[in-house]
Amino acid sequence: MDDNLLTVRDAARLKDISRTAVYAAIAQGRLPHVTVLGKIGLLKSDVIAWTPQGHRSGRPAGRPMSAEAKARISEAQKLRWAKRKLEKKG
């Protein structure tokens, strides 16, 4: 699409929200759009000016995760994957 025309996916990435939230705003008439060859197009200026309802921009307030916490989460995820793999074999 044109540089000034965004896809739903591009708009969601720009606003750091889900595509579902963008589709909901379109359906509710809060975000103007055009349809080009069956695809939804959004003007970049409209997306930039639009503020999603009930959405706070950026990371929620609080302390950022420490490297140690991230490592624990990653290790826990690896254990879950290994457990699922064993369950599938058995």
PDB file of N, CA, C and O in Angstrom:
ATOM      1  N   MET A   1       0.836  -1.192   0.000  1.00  0.00           N
ATOM      2  CA  MET A   1       0.000   0.000   0.000  1.00  0.00           C
ATOM      3  C   MET A   1       0.874   1.246   0.000  1.00  0.00           C
ATOM      4  O   MET A   1       2.086   1.176   0.209  1.00  0.00           O
ATOM      5  N   ASP A   2       0.238   2.382  -0.238  1.00  0.00           N
ATOM      6  CA  ASP A   2       0.893   3.685  -0.263  1.00  0.00           C
ATOM      7  C   ASP A   2       1.526   3.972   1.103  1.00  0.00           C
ATOM      8  O   ASP A   2       1.100   3.405   2.109  1.00  0.00           O
ATOM      9  N   ASP A   3       2.541   4.848   1.147  1.00  0.00           N
ATOM     10  CA  ASP A   3       3.196   5.194   2.411  1.00  0.00           C
ATOM     11  C   ASP A   3       2.232   5.842   3.397  1.00  0.00           C
ATOM     12  O   ASP A   3       2.404   5.705   4.608  1.00  0.00           O
ATOM     13  N   ASN A   4       1.222   6.545   2.892  1.00  0.00           N
ATOM     14  CA  ASN A   4       0.258   7.213   3.768  1.00  0.00           C
ATOM     15  C   ASN A   4      -0.922   6.322   4.115  1.00  0.00           C
ATOM     16  O   ASN A   4      -1.769   6.706   4.921  1.00  0.00           O
ATOM     17  N   LEU A   5      -0.991   5.145   3.522  1.00  0.00           N
ATOM     18  CA  LEU A   5      -2.086   4.220   3.752  1.00  0.00           C
ATOM     19  C   LEU A   5      -1.539   2.987   4.463  1.00  0.00           C
ATOM     20  O   LEU A   5      -0.637   2.322   3.953  1.00  0.00           O
ATOM     21  N   LEU A   6      -2.080   2.682   5.635  1.00  0.00           N
ATOM     22  CA  LEU A   6      -1.593   1.565   6.441  1.00  0.00           C
ATOM     23  C   LEU A   6      -2.569   0.399   6.400  1.00  0.00           C
ATOM     24  O   LEU A   6      -3.770   0.591   6.211  1.00  0.00           O
ATOM     25  N   THR A   7      -2.052  -0.801   6.576  1.00  0.00           N
ATOM     26  CA  THR A   7      -2.901  -1.973   6.764  1.00  0.00           C
ATOM     27  C   THR A   7      -3.305  -2.022   8.235  1.00  0.00           C
ATOM     28  O   THR A   7      -2.775  -1.274   9.056  1.00  0.00           O
ATOM     29  N   VAL A   8      -4.236  -2.897   8.560  1.00  0.00           N
ATOM     30  CA  VAL A   8      -4.644  -3.061   9.958  1.00  0.00           C
ATOM     31  C   VAL A   8      -3.443  -3.515  10.785  1.00  0.00           C
ATOM     32  O   VAL A   8      -3.245  -3.048  11.906  1.00  0.00           O
ATOM     33  N   ARG A   9      -2.649  -4.421  10.233  1.00  0.00           N
ATOM     34  CA  ARG A   9      -1.467  -4.910  10.951  1.00  0.00           C
ATOM     35  C   ARG A   9      -0.480  -3.771  11.223  1.00  0.00           C
ATOM     36  O   ARG A   9       0.057  -3.662  12.325  1.00  0.00           O
ATOM     37  N   ASP A  10      -0.242  -2.925  10.216  1.00  0.00           N
ATOM     38  CA  ASP A  10       0.673  -1.795  10.391  1.00  0.00           C
ATOM     39  C   ASP A  10       0.155  -0.826  11.446  1.00  0.00           C
ATOM     40  O   ASP A  10       0.925  -0.320  12.263  1.00  0.00           O
ATOM     41  N   ALA A  11      -1.157  -0.567  11.427  1.00  0.00           N
ATOM     42  CA  ALA A  11      -1.759   0.344  12.405  1.00  0.00           C
ATOM     43  C   ALA A  11      -1.626  -0.220  13.815  1.00  0.00           C
ATOM     44  O   ALA A  11      -1.329   0.516  14.756  1.00  0.00           O
ATOM     45  N   ALA A  12      -1.845  -1.523  13.960  1.00  0.00           N
ATOM     46  CA  ALA A  12      -1.718  -2.163  15.272  1.00  0.00           C
ATOM     47  C   ALA A  12      -0.286  -2.064  15.784  1.00  0.00           C
ATOM     48  O   ALA A  12      -0.060  -1.802  16.965  1.00  0.00           O
ATOM     49  N   ARG A  13       0.671  -2.274  14.899  1.00  0.00           N
ATOM     50  CA  ARG A  13       2.081  -2.161  15.302  1.00  0.00           C
ATOM     51  C   ARG A  13       2.433  -0.726  15.677  1.00  0.00           C
ATOM     52  O   ARG A  13       3.156  -0.490  16.645  1.00  0.00           O
ATOM     53  N   LEU A  14       1.919   0.230  14.907  1.00  0.00           N
ATOM     54  CA  LEU A  14       2.204   1.639  15.167  1.00  0.00           C
ATOM     55  C   LEU A  14       1.691   2.061  16.541  1.00  0.00           C
ATOM     56  O   LEU A  14       2.355   2.814  17.252  1.00  0.00           O
ATOM     57  N   LYS A  15       0.505   1.571  16.911  1.00  0.00           N
ATOM     58  CA  LYS A  15      -0.106   1.934  18.190  1.00  0.00           C
ATOM     59  C   LYS A  15       0.225   0.955  19.310  1.00  0.00           C
ATOM     60  O   LYS A  15      -0.162   1.176  20.458  1.00  0.00           O
ATOM     61  N   ASP A  16       0.937  -0.127  18.990  1.00  0.00           N
ATOM     62  CA  ASP A  16       1.308  -1.156  19.965  1.00  0.00           C
ATOM     63  C   ASP A  16       0.064  -1.757  20.629  1.00  0.00           C
ATOM     64  O   ASP A  16      -0.013  -1.872  21.852  1.00  0.00           O
ATOM     65  N   ILE A  17      -0.905  -2.137  19.788  1.00  0.00           N
ATOM     66  CA  ILE A  17      -2.129  -2.784  20.253  1.00  0.00           C
ATOM     67  C   ILE A  17      -2.416  -3.975  19.340  1.00  0.00           C
ATOM     68  O   ILE A  17      -1.699  -4.202  18.365  1.00  0.00           O
ATOM     69  N   SER A  18      -3.455  -4.725  19.653  1.00  0.00           N
ATOM     70  CA  SER A  18      -3.803  -5.883  18.834  1.00  0.00           C
ATOM     71  C   SER A  18      -4.565  -5.464  17.582  1.00  0.00           C
ATOM     72  O   SER A  18      -5.163  -4.389  17.528  1.00  0.00           O
ATOM     73  N   ARG A  19      -4.531  -6.332  16.582  1.00  0.00           N
ATOM     74  CA  ARG A  19      -5.308  -6.082  15.368  1.00  0.00           C
ATOM     75  C   ARG A  19      -6.796  -6.083  15.694  1.00  0.00           C
ATOM     76  O   ARG A  19      -7.568  -5.348  15.078  1.00  0.00           O
ATOM     77  N   THR A  20      -7.200  -6.905  16.661  1.00  0.00           N
ATOM     78  CA  THR A  20      -8.601  -6.968  17.068  1.00  0.00           C
ATOM     79  C   THR A  20      -9.083  -5.608  17.554  1.00  0.00           C
ATOM     80  O   THR A  20     -10.212  -5.213  17.266  1.00  0.00           O
ATOM     81  N   ALA A  21      -8.239  -4.890  18.287  1.00  0.00           N
ATOM     82  CA  ALA A  21      -8.612  -3.561  18.779  1.00  0.00           C
ATOM     83  C   ALA A  21      -8.796  -2.586  17.618  1.00  0.00           C
ATOM     84  O   ALA A  21      -9.679  -1.730  17.658  1.00  0.00           O
ATOM     85  N   VAL A  22      -7.972  -2.714  16.595  1.00  0.00           N
ATOM     86  CA  VAL A  22      -8.099  -1.849  15.416  1.00  0.00           C
ATOM     87  C   VAL A  22      -9.398  -2.174  14.683  1.00  0.00           C
ATOM     88  O   VAL A  22     -10.144  -1.268  14.310  1.00  0.00           O
ATOM     89  N   TYR A  23      -9.674  -3.472  14.475  1.00  0.00           N
ATOM     90  CA  TYR A  23     -10.920  -3.869  13.816  1.00  0.00           C
ATOM     91  C   TYR A  23     -12.136  -3.385  14.605  1.00  0.00           C
ATOM     92  O   TYR A  23     -13.124  -2.950  14.013  1.00  0.00           O
ATOM     93  N   ALA A  24     -12.072  -3.457  15.930  1.00  0.00           N
ATOM     94  CA  ALA A  24     -13.186  -3.002  16.769  1.00  0.00           C
ATOM     95  C   ALA A  24     -13.417  -1.504  16.592  1.00  0.00           C
ATOM     96  O   ALA A  24     -14.562  -1.061  16.497  1.00  0.00           O
ATOM     97  N   ALA A  25     -12.352  -0.730  16.546  1.00  0.00           N
ATOM     98  CA  ALA A  25     -12.476   0.721  16.363  1.00  0.00           C
ATOM     99  C   ALA A  25     -13.079   1.042  14.999  1.00  0.00           C
ATOM    100  O   ALA A  25     -13.872   1.974  14.872  1.00  0.00           O
ATOM    101  N   ILE A  26     -12.706   0.277  13.991  1.00  0.00           N
ATOM    102  CA  ILE A  26     -13.271   0.472  12.651  1.00  0.00           C
ATOM    103  C   ILE A  26     -14.761   0.149  12.674  1.00  0.00           C
ATOM    104  O   ILE A  26     -15.572   0.911  12.148  1.00  0.00           O
ATOM    105  N   ALA A  27     -15.123  -0.981  13.282  1.00  0.00           N
ATOM    106  CA  ALA A  27     -16.524  -1.410  13.336  1.00  0.00           C
ATOM    107  C   ALA A  27     -17.392  -0.417  14.107  1.00  0.00           C
ATOM    108  O   ALA A  27     -18.562  -0.224  13.778  1.00  0.00           O
ATOM    109  N   GLN A  28     -16.816   0.213  15.132  1.00  0.00           N
ATOM    110  CA  GLN A  28     -17.561   1.179  15.949  1.00  0.00           C
ATOM    111  C   GLN A  28     -17.556   2.573  15.334  1.00  0.00           C
ATOM    112  O   GLN A  28     -18.188   3.487  15.865  1.00  0.00           O
ATOM    113  N   GLY A  29     -16.855   2.743  14.228  1.00  0.00           N
ATOM    114  CA  GLY A  29     -16.820   4.031  13.546  1.00  0.00           C
ATOM    115  C   GLY A  29     -15.884   5.045  14.175  1.00  0.00           C
ATOM    116  O   GLY A  29     -15.949   6.231  13.853  1.00  0.00           O
ATOM    117  N   ARG A  30     -15.015   4.593  15.069  1.00  0.00           N
ATOM    118  CA  ARG A  30     -14.077   5.505  15.732  1.00  0.00           C
ATOM    119  C   ARG A  30     -12.805   5.718  14.925  1.00  0.00           C
ATOM    120  O   ARG A  30     -12.043   6.646  15.198  1.00  0.00           O
ATOM    121  N   LEU A  31     -12.573   4.869  13.941  1.00  0.00           N
ATOM    122  CA  LEU A  31     -11.362   4.963  13.126  1.00  0.00           C
ATOM    123  C   LEU A  31     -11.765   4.881  11.656  1.00  0.00           C
ATOM    124  O   LEU A  31     -12.162   3.817  11.182  1.00  0.00           O
ATOM    125  N   PRO A  32     -11.665   6.012  10.923  1.00  0.00           N
ATOM    126  CA  PRO A  32     -12.062   6.003   9.515  1.00  0.00           C
ATOM    127  C   PRO A  32     -11.161   5.096   8.677  1.00  0.00           C
ATOM    128  O   PRO A  32      -9.975   4.937   8.965  1.00  0.00           O
ATOM    129  N   HIS A  33     -11.747   4.510   7.639  1.00  0.00           N
ATOM    130  CA  HIS A  33     -10.986   3.594   6.791  1.00  0.00           C
ATOM    131  C   HIS A  33     -11.515   3.629   5.362  1.00  0.00           C
ATOM    132  O   HIS A  33     -12.588   4.167   5.088  1.00  0.00           O
ATOM    133  N   VAL A  34     -10.744   3.050   4.475  1.00  0.00           N
ATOM    134  CA  VAL A  34     -11.164   2.851   3.088  1.00  0.00           C
ATOM    135  C   VAL A  34     -10.919   1.381   2.757  1.00  0.00           C
ATOM    136  O   VAL A  34     -10.104   0.713   3.394  1.00  0.00           O
ATOM    137  N   THR A  35     -11.631   0.898   1.759  1.00  0.00           N
ATOM    138  CA  THR A  35     -11.416  -0.470   1.304  1.00  0.00           C
ATOM    139  C   THR A  35     -10.818  -0.415  -0.097  1.00  0.00           C
ATOM    140  O   THR A  35     -11.396   0.179  -1.007  1.00  0.00           O
ATOM    141  N   VAL A  36      -9.665  -1.037  -0.258  1.00  0.00           N
ATOM    142  CA  VAL A  36      -8.967  -1.060  -1.542  1.00  0.00           C
ATOM    143  C   VAL A  36      -8.782  -2.521  -1.941  1.00  0.00           C
ATOM    144  O   VAL A  36      -8.045  -3.263  -1.291  1.00  0.00           O
ATOM    145  N   LEU A  37      -9.454  -2.927  -3.016  1.00  0.00           N
ATOM    146  CA  LEU A  37      -9.371  -4.304  -3.505  1.00  0.00           C
ATOM    147  C   LEU A  37      -9.645  -5.323  -2.395  1.00  0.00           C
ATOM    148  O   LEU A  37      -8.965  -6.344  -2.292  1.00  0.00           O
ATOM    149  N   GLY A  38     -10.642  -5.029  -1.578  1.00  0.00           N
ATOM    150  CA  GLY A  38     -11.024  -5.941  -0.507  1.00  0.00           C
ATOM    151  C   GLY A  38     -10.173  -5.847   0.741  1.00  0.00           C
ATOM    152  O   GLY A  38     -10.414  -6.576   1.703  1.00  0.00           O
ATOM    153  N   LYS A  39      -9.192  -4.976   0.751  1.00  0.00           N
ATOM    154  CA  LYS A  39      -8.319  -4.794   1.923  1.00  0.00           C
ATOM    155  C   LYS A  39      -8.671  -3.490   2.618  1.00  0.00           C
ATOM    156  O   LYS A  39      -9.018  -2.506   1.965  1.00  0.00           O
ATOM    157  N   ILE A  40      -8.582  -3.483   3.936  1.00  0.00           N
ATOM    158  CA  ILE A  40      -8.854  -2.270   4.699  1.00  0.00           C
ATOM    159  C   ILE A  40      -7.595  -1.418   4.715  1.00  0.00           C
ATOM    160  O   ILE A  40      -6.505  -1.907   5.011  1.00  0.00           O
ATOM    161  N   GLY A  41      -7.754  -0.145   4.395  1.00  0.00           N
ATOM    162  CA  GLY A  41      -6.656   0.808   4.434  1.00  0.00           C
ATOM    163  C   GLY A  41      -6.984   1.932   5.402  1.00  0.00           C
ATOM    164  O   GLY A  41      -8.122   2.398   5.463  1.00  0.00           O
ATOM    165  N   LEU A  42      -5.997   2.360   6.146  1.00  0.00           N
ATOM    166  CA  LEU A  42      -6.164   3.425   7.134  1.00  0.00           C
ATOM    167  C   LEU A  42      -5.151   4.520   6.843  1.00  0.00           C
ATOM    168  O   LEU A  42      -3.971   4.241   6.628  1.00  0.00           O
ATOM    169  N   LEU A  43      -5.610   5.760   6.837  1.00  0.00           N
ATOM    170  CA  LEU A  43      -4.676   6.866   6.642  1.00  0.00           C
ATOM    171  C   LEU A  43      -3.762   6.964   7.858  1.00  0.00           C
ATOM    172  O   LEU A  43      -4.225   6.924   8.998  1.00  0.00           O
ATOM    173  N   LYS A  44      -2.473   7.091   7.609  1.00  0.00           N
ATOM    174  CA  LYS A  44      -1.498   7.153   8.696  1.00  0.00           C
ATOM    175  C   LYS A  44      -1.811   8.314   9.638  1.00  0.00           C
ATOM    176  O   LYS A  44      -1.677   8.173  10.854  1.00  0.00           O
ATOM    177  N   SER A  45      -2.224   9.452   9.095  1.00  0.00           N
ATOM    178  CA  SER A  45      -2.540  10.614   9.934  1.00  0.00           C
ATOM    179  C   SER A  45      -3.730  10.325  10.852  1.00  0.00           C
ATOM    180  O   SER A  45      -3.754  10.785  11.994  1.00  0.00           O
ATOM    181  N   ASP A  46      -4.727   9.560  10.358  1.00  0.00           N
ATOM    182  CA  ASP A  46      -5.876   9.192  11.192  1.00  0.00           C
ATOM    183  C   ASP A  46      -5.455   8.259  12.320  1.00  0.00           C
ATOM    184  O   ASP A  46      -5.911   8.400  13.455  1.00  0.00           O
ATOM    185  N   VAL A  47      -4.584   7.309  12.003  1.00  0.00           N
ATOM    186  CA  VAL A  47      -4.125   6.352  13.014  1.00  0.00           C
ATOM    187  C   VAL A  47      -3.298   7.064  14.080  1.00  0.00           C
ATOM    188  O   VAL A  47      -3.437   6.781  15.270  1.00  0.00           O
ATOM    189  N   ILE A  48      -2.442   7.983  13.654  1.00  0.00           N
ATOM    190  CA  ILE A  48      -1.611   8.720  14.610  1.00  0.00           C
ATOM    191  C   ILE A  48      -2.477   9.573  15.530  1.00  0.00           C
ATOM    192  O   ILE A  48      -2.214   9.660  16.729  1.00  0.00           O
ATOM    193  N   ALA A  49      -3.512  10.202  14.971  1.00  0.00           N
ATOM    194  CA  ALA A  49      -4.389  11.069  15.764  1.00  0.00           C
ATOM    195  C   ALA A  49      -5.325  10.277  16.677  1.00  0.00           C
ATOM    196  O   ALA A  49      -5.790  10.806  17.687  1.00  0.00           O
ATOM    197  N   TRP A  50      -5.605   9.020  16.338  1.00  0.00           N
ATOM    198  CA  TRP A  50      -6.549   8.192  17.089  1.00  0.00           C
ATOM    199  C   TRP A  50      -5.921   7.668  18.374  1.00  0.00           C
ATOM    200  O   TRP A  50      -4.775   7.219  18.378  1.00  0.00           O
ATOM    201  N   THR A  51      -6.687   7.729  19.467  1.00  0.00           N
ATOM    202  CA  THR A  51      -6.253   7.157  20.736  1.00  0.00           C
ATOM    203  C   THR A  51      -7.193   6.017  21.086  1.00  0.00           C
ATOM    204  O   THR A  51      -8.390   6.244  21.267  1.00  0.00           O
ATOM    205  N   PRO A  52      -6.685   4.807  21.185  1.00  0.00           N
ATOM    206  CA  PRO A  52      -7.548   3.678  21.525  1.00  0.00           C
ATOM    207  C   PRO A  52      -8.207   3.882  22.888  1.00  0.00           C
ATOM    208  O   PRO A  52      -7.562   4.340  23.831  1.00  0.00           O
ATOM    209  N   GLN A  53      -9.487   3.545  22.989  1.00  0.00           N
ATOM    210  CA  GLN A  53     -10.198   3.695  24.258  1.00  0.00           C
ATOM    211  C   GLN A  53      -9.727   2.640  25.240  1.00  0.00           C
ATOM    212  O   GLN A  53      -9.537   1.479  24.880  1.00  0.00           O
ATOM    213  N   GLY A  54      -9.540   3.055  26.482  1.00  0.00           N
ATOM    214  CA  GLY A  54      -9.159   2.118  27.524  1.00  0.00           C
ATOM    215  C   GLY A  54      -7.753   1.573  27.373  1.00  0.00           C
ATOM    216  O   GLY A  54      -7.401   0.568  27.991  1.00  0.00           O
ATOM    217  N   HIS A  55      -6.955   2.229  26.559  1.00  0.00           N
ATOM    218  CA  HIS A  55      -5.594   1.746  26.328  1.00  0.00           C
ATOM    219  C   HIS A  55      -4.604   2.793  26.804  1.00  0.00           C
ATOM    220  O   HIS A  55      -4.669   3.957  26.409  1.00  0.00           O
ATOM    221  N   ARG A  56      -3.697   2.366  27.651  1.00  0.00           N
ATOM    222  CA  ARG A  56      -2.629   3.259  28.077  1.00  0.00           C
ATOM    223  C   ARG A  56      -1.431   3.002  27.190  1.00  0.00           C
ATOM    224  O   ARG A  56      -1.031   1.858  26.974  1.00  0.00           O
ATOM    225  N   SER A  57      -0.874   4.062  26.688  1.00  0.00           N
ATOM    226  CA  SER A  57       0.276   3.876  25.808  1.00  0.00           C
ATOM    227  C   SER A  57       1.501   3.494  26.626  1.00  0.00           C
ATOM    228  O   SER A  57       1.659   3.914  27.772  1.00  0.00           O
ATOM    229  N   GLY A  58       2.349   2.705  26.024  1.00  0.00           N
ATOM    230  CA  GLY A  58       3.596   2.315  26.664  1.00  0.00           C
ATOM    231  C   GLY A  58       3.420   1.178  27.654  1.00  0.00           C
ATOM    232  O   GLY A  58       2.337   0.609  27.783  1.00  0.00           O
ATOM    233  N   ARG A  59       4.495   0.857  28.345  1.00  0.00           N
ATOM    234  CA  ARG A  59       4.504  -0.222  29.328  1.00  0.00           C
ATOM    235  C   ARG A  59       3.783   0.229  30.586  1.00  0.00           C
ATOM    236  O   ARG A  59       3.911   1.386  30.986  1.00  0.00           O
ATOM    237  N   PRO A  60       3.024  -0.663  31.220  1.00  0.00           N
ATOM    238  CA  PRO A  60       2.343  -0.294  32.456  1.00  0.00           C
ATOM    239  C   PRO A  60       3.346   0.150  33.516  1.00  0.00           C
ATOM    240  O   PRO A  60       4.506  -0.260  33.503  1.00  0.00           O
ATOM    241  N   ALA A  61       2.882   0.991  34.426  1.00  0.00           N
ATOM    242  CA  ALA A  61       3.753   1.489  35.484  1.00  0.00           C
ATOM    243  C   ALA A  61       4.254   0.326  36.330  1.00  0.00           C
ATOM    244  O   ALA A  61       3.546  -0.665  36.511  1.00  0.00           O
ATOM    245  N   GLY A  62       5.445   0.443  36.835  1.00  0.00           N
ATOM    246  CA  GLY A  62       6.027  -0.605  37.657  1.00  0.00           C
ATOM    247  C   GLY A  62       7.492  -0.760  37.328  1.00  0.00           C
ATOM    248  O   GLY A  62       8.034  -0.080  36.457  1.00  0.00           O
ATOM    249  N   ARG A  63       8.114  -1.665  38.039  1.00  0.00           N
ATOM    250  CA  ARG A  63       9.536  -1.889  37.803  1.00  0.00           C
ATOM    251  C   ARG A  63       9.739  -2.746  36.566  1.00  0.00           C
ATOM    252  O   ARG A  63       8.967  -3.672  36.316  1.00  0.00           O
ATOM    253  N   PRO A  64      10.770  -2.444  35.796  1.00  0.00           N
ATOM    254  CA  PRO A  64      11.074  -3.306  34.655  1.00  0.00           C
ATOM    255  C   PRO A  64      11.579  -4.662  35.151  1.00  0.00           C
ATOM    256  O   PRO A  64      12.130  -4.757  36.248  1.00  0.00           O
ATOM    257  N   MET A  65      11.395  -5.694  34.358  1.00  0.00           N
ATOM    258  CA  MET A  65      11.864  -7.027  34.739  1.00  0.00           C
ATOM    259  C   MET A  65      13.384  -7.067  34.777  1.00  0.00           C
ATOM    260  O   MET A  65      14.058  -6.507  33.913  1.00  0.00           O
ATOM    261  N   SER A  66      13.900  -7.729  35.776  1.00  0.00           N
ATOM    262  CA  SER A  66      15.352  -7.896  35.859  1.00  0.00           C
ATOM    263  C   SER A  66      15.782  -9.003  34.903  1.00  0.00           C
ATOM    264  O   SER A  66      14.968  -9.815  34.463  1.00  0.00           O
ATOM    265  N   ALA A  67      17.057  -9.021  34.595  1.00  0.00           N
ATOM    266  CA  ALA A  67      17.597 -10.064  33.718  1.00  0.00           C
ATOM    267  C   ALA A  67      17.404 -11.437  34.361  1.00  0.00           C
ATOM    268  O   ALA A  67      17.157 -12.426  33.671  1.00  0.00           O
ATOM    269  N   GLU A  68      17.521 -11.486  35.688  1.00  0.00           N
ATOM    270  CA  GLU A  68      17.338 -12.751  36.412  1.00  0.00           C
ATOM    271  C   GLU A  68      15.900 -13.256  36.268  1.00  0.00           C
ATOM    272  O   GLU A  68      15.678 -14.448  36.056  1.00  0.00           O
ATOM    273  N   ALA A  69      14.928 -12.352  36.381  1.00  0.00           N
ATOM    274  CA  ALA A  69      13.522 -12.742  36.235  1.00  0.00           C
ATOM    275  C   ALA A  69      13.242 -13.232  34.819  1.00  0.00           C
ATOM    276  O   ALA A  69      12.526 -14.214  34.623  1.00  0.00           O
ATOM    277  N   LYS A  70      13.809 -12.543  33.838  1.00  0.00           N
ATOM    278  CA  LYS A  70      13.634 -12.974  32.448  1.00  0.00           C
ATOM    279  C   LYS A  70      14.236 -14.359  32.229  1.00  0.00           C
ATOM    280  O   LYS A  70      13.665 -15.182  31.513  1.00  0.00           O
ATOM    281  N   ALA A  71      15.389 -14.616  32.845  1.00  0.00           N
ATOM    282  CA  ALA A  71      16.043 -15.917  32.706  1.00  0.00           C
ATOM    283  C   ALA A  71      15.192 -17.014  33.335  1.00  0.00           C
ATOM    284  O   ALA A  71      15.083 -18.108  32.780  1.00  0.00           O
ATOM    285  N   ARG A  72      14.582 -16.729  34.497  1.00  0.00           N
ATOM    286  CA  ARG A  72      13.717 -17.717  35.149  1.00  0.00           C
ATOM    287  C   ARG A  72      12.511 -18.039  34.280  1.00  0.00           C
ATOM    288  O   ARG A  72      12.124 -19.200  34.151  1.00  0.00           O
ATOM    289  N   ILE A  73      11.925 -17.019  33.691  1.00  0.00           N
ATOM    290  CA  ILE A  73      10.768 -17.245  32.829  1.00  0.00           C
ATOM    291  C   ILE A  73      11.179 -18.093  31.637  1.00  0.00           C
ATOM    292  O   ILE A  73      10.475 -19.033  31.267  1.00  0.00           O
ATOM    293  N   SER A  74      12.294 -17.771  31.045  1.00  0.00           N
ATOM    294  CA  SER A  74      12.767 -18.527  29.892  1.00  0.00           C
ATOM    295  C   SER A  74      13.028 -19.981  30.267  1.00  0.00           C
ATOM    296  O   SER A  74      12.682 -20.888  29.510  1.00  0.00           O
ATOM    297  N   GLU A  75      13.632 -20.208  31.419  1.00  0.00           N
ATOM    298  CA  GLU A  75      13.924 -21.570  31.866  1.00  0.00           C
ATOM    299  C   GLU A  75      12.631 -22.330  32.146  1.00  0.00           C
ATOM    300  O   GLU A  75      12.516 -23.506  31.800  1.00  0.00           O
ATOM    301  N   ALA A  76      11.675 -21.677  32.760  1.00  0.00           N
ATOM    302  CA  ALA A  76      10.385 -22.312  33.028  1.00  0.00           C
ATOM    303  C   ALA A  76       9.691 -22.692  31.723  1.00  0.00           C
ATOM    304  O   ALA A  76       9.087 -23.760  31.625  1.00  0.00           O
ATOM    305  N   GLN A  77       9.777 -21.824  30.731  1.00  0.00           N
ATOM    306  CA  GLN A  77       9.166 -22.120  29.436  1.00  0.00           C
ATOM    307  C   GLN A  77       9.843 -23.325  28.793  1.00  0.00           C
ATOM    308  O   GLN A  77       9.167 -24.169  28.203  1.00  0.00           O
ATOM    309  N   LYS A  78      11.159 -23.417  28.897  1.00  0.00           N
ATOM    310  CA  LYS A  78      11.879 -24.563  28.337  1.00  0.00           C
ATOM    311  C   LYS A  78      11.430 -25.864  29.001  1.00  0.00           C
ATOM    312  O   LYS A  78      11.282 -26.886  28.330  1.00  0.00           O
ATOM    313  N   LEU A  79      11.214 -25.827  30.308  1.00  0.00           N
ATOM    314  CA  LEU A  79      10.757 -27.017  31.024  1.00  0.00           C
ATOM    315  C   LEU A  79       9.364 -27.433  30.565  1.00  0.00           C
ATOM    316  O   LEU A  79       9.098 -28.624  30.401  1.00  0.00           O
ATOM    317  N   ARG A  80       8.469 -26.464  30.355  1.00  0.00           N
ATOM    318  CA  ARG A  80       7.116 -26.787  29.875  1.00  0.00           C
ATOM    319  C   ARG A  80       7.174 -27.430  28.497  1.00  0.00           C
ATOM    320  O   ARG A  80       6.465 -28.400  28.232  1.00  0.00           O
ATOM    321  N   TRP A  81       8.015 -26.894  27.623  1.00  0.00           N
ATOM    322  CA  TRP A  81       8.149 -27.456  26.277  1.00  0.00           C
ATOM    323  C   TRP A  81       8.663 -28.894  26.344  1.00  0.00           C
ATOM    324  O   TRP A  81       8.158 -29.773  25.645  1.00  0.00           O
ATOM    325  N   ALA A  82       9.671 -29.127  27.189  1.00  0.00           N
ATOM    326  CA  ALA A  82      10.227 -30.472  27.324  1.00  0.00           C
ATOM    327  C   ALA A  82       9.170 -31.433  27.866  1.00  0.00           C
ATOM    328  O   ALA A  82       9.075 -32.573  27.412  1.00  0.00           O
ATOM    329  N   LYS A  83       8.385 -30.980  28.827  1.00  0.00           N
ATOM    330  CA  LYS A  83       7.326 -31.812  29.411  1.00  0.00           C
ATOM    331  C   LYS A  83       6.289 -32.175  28.348  1.00  0.00           C
ATOM    332  O   LYS A  83       5.871 -33.330  28.263  1.00  0.00           O
ATOM    333  N   ARG A  84       5.875 -31.211  27.546  1.00  0.00           N
ATOM    334  CA  ARG A  84       4.898 -31.475  26.483  1.00  0.00           C
ATOM    335  C   ARG A  84       5.451 -32.456  25.456  1.00  0.00           C
ATOM    336  O   ARG A  84       4.732 -33.321  24.957  1.00  0.00           O
ATOM    337  N   LYS A  85       6.730 -32.311  25.151  1.00  0.00           N
ATOM    338  CA  LYS A  85       7.357 -33.196  24.171  1.00  0.00           C
ATOM    339  C   LYS A  85       7.349 -34.636  24.681  1.00  0.00           C
ATOM    340  O   LYS A  85       7.083 -35.563  23.917  1.00  0.00           O
ATOM    341  N   LEU A  86       7.641 -34.825  25.977  1.00  0.00           N
ATOM    342  CA  LEU A  86       7.620 -36.162  26.567  1.00  0.00           C
ATOM    343  C   LEU A  86       6.204 -36.729  26.592  1.00  0.00           C
ATOM    344  O   LEU A  86       6.005 -37.919  26.349  1.00  0.00           O
ATOM    345  N   GLU A  87       5.219 -35.876  26.884  1.00  0.00           N
ATOM    346  CA  GLU A  87       3.827 -36.332  26.927  1.00  0.00           C
ATOM    347  C   GLU A  87       3.362 -36.796  25.550  1.00  0.00           C
ATOM    348  O   GLU A  87       2.603 -37.759  25.445  1.00  0.00           O
ATOM    349  N   LYS A  88       3.807 -36.124  24.506  1.00  0.00           N
ATOM    350  CA  LYS A  88       3.418 -36.510  23.148  1.00  0.00           C
ATOM    351  C   LYS A  88       4.015 -37.862  22.762  1.00  0.00           C
ATOM    352  O   LYS A  88       3.379 -38.650  22.062  1.00  0.00           O
ATOM    353  N   LYS A  89       5.247 -38.130  23.224  1.00  0.00           N
ATOM    354  CA  LYS A  89       5.902 -39.402  22.908  1.00  0.00           C
ATOM    355  C   LYS A  89       5.231 -40.555  23.646  1.00  0.00           C
ATOM    356  O   LYS A  89       5.122 -41.660  23.114  1.00  0.00           O
ATOM    357  N   GLY A  90       4.784 -40.295  24.866  1.00  0.00           N
ATOM    358  CA  GLY A  90       4.233 -41.352  25.724  1.00  0.00           C
ATOM    359  C   GLY A  90       2.837 -41.620  25.465  1.00  0.00           C
ATOM    360  O   GLY A  90       2.244 -42.483  26.112  1.00  0.00           O
TER     361      GLY A  90
END
